[in-house]
Amino acid sequence: MTDDRQEKARAIVEQLWGKGAASGNDGNDDPFRGVALEHLFGEIWPRPGLAIRDRSLITVAALLVLGRGKQFALHLRGALNVGVTPEEIEEMMVHLAYYGGFPVSASARDIAHTILPNTGDKN
């Protein structure tokens, strides 16, 4: 990975998940992680045209609709770290229930309510 890509990737990953997140916690030199860092966070996320906050919200929305619970939870935490509000996330989930389906949105809502501050079961 070039130094420029590495710096960009590290800066974005640390905005989302905190200092040291770009290097991983397990000490393994994971090739999958390296590809994600180099290409996704080193080239795609820093592109001009969308702020990191907007890319984060879009990513959370995509993962919700795709039903990718583990990555949804991970990116939901990142979204909160870059300024997406719990209220915006709640509204996104309601909105996407009509586009992605109620079952997948209900599952995402359950995950979100374990992560979002001051939320809980709002049945």
N, C-alpha and C positions, 0 to 999 in steps of 0.2 A: 504494500500500500504506500502511495506517495505520502510524503510528510504533510502536504496540504490537505489531502483527503483524510488522513489520520487525525489531524487537528480539528477539521470540521466535524468529523464523526464523533470524536471524543467530546467536543463542546456540546453537540446536540444531545447525545446520550446522557451526559451529565445534567443538562437542563431537565431532561425527562425523568431520570431515575437517580440522580445524585452522583457525587464525587466517587470515582472509582468504578462506576457501573460499566464503563467501556472496557475495562480490563477483565471483568468477570470476577467471580468470587471463588471459583474452584481451582484456579491455578493451571487449568488445562489449556493447551493451545488448540482450541476447537476450530477446525477449518470452516464449519458452518457459520460460527460467530464472526470469523474473519471476513467472510464474504458479505455477511449482513452489514458489518461495520464499514467495509470499504465501499460497497456499492450503494446500499440503501441509505445509510446514515452519512456517508462521505460524498455521495453524488446526488441522490434524489432529494433527501430532506433539505439540503441547503440551497436548492435551486431558487432563483428569484421568482416572485409572483405570488407566493403564499408565505405567510408568517408561520413559524414553528407551531404556534398555538392553533392556527387553522389546520395545518397538516395533522396535528394531533387529534383534533376533533373529527376530522374526516376519517382518520385511521380507526378511531373508536367506533364511528358509525359503520364503517365497512366490516369490522370484526363482529359487531353486533348482528348485522344482517346475515353474515356468513355463519353465525353460531359458533364462533371460535372462543369459547369461554375463557380458557387460560390466557390467551393473548389479549382478549378483551379486558380482563382484570389488570393485566400488566400495563396496557396502554391507558386504561382508565386512571390508574395511579399517576402515570406520566402526564396525562391531560390536566389533572388537578395541579401538578407541579408547574405547569407552564401557563396557568391562569384560566383554564376553563372552569366555570363555576358548577357546583352541584345542581343549581337550578337549570343551567343550560343542558347538562347531561340528562336530567329528568325530562326536560322538554324534548330533547332529541329522541329519547326512548319512546315517548308518546307518539311523536311524529313518525318514527320508523315502524311502529306497530302496523301502520297502514300500508307501508311500502314493503317491509320485509316479512311481515306476518306477526300475529299476536303470540304464537308459541315461542318464537325465538326472542321476541322483545320481552316476554315475561321471564324467560330464563336469564336474560341480560339484566333485567330489573332486580332479580334475586341476587345476582352477583354484585351489582352496583350498590345495593343496600347494605352489603357487608363492608363496603369500602368508603362510600360517601359519608361525610360527617353529617350528623343530625338527621339521618334518615332511618327508616325502619320499615316494617311492614305497614303499608298504607292501604290495606284492603278496605 
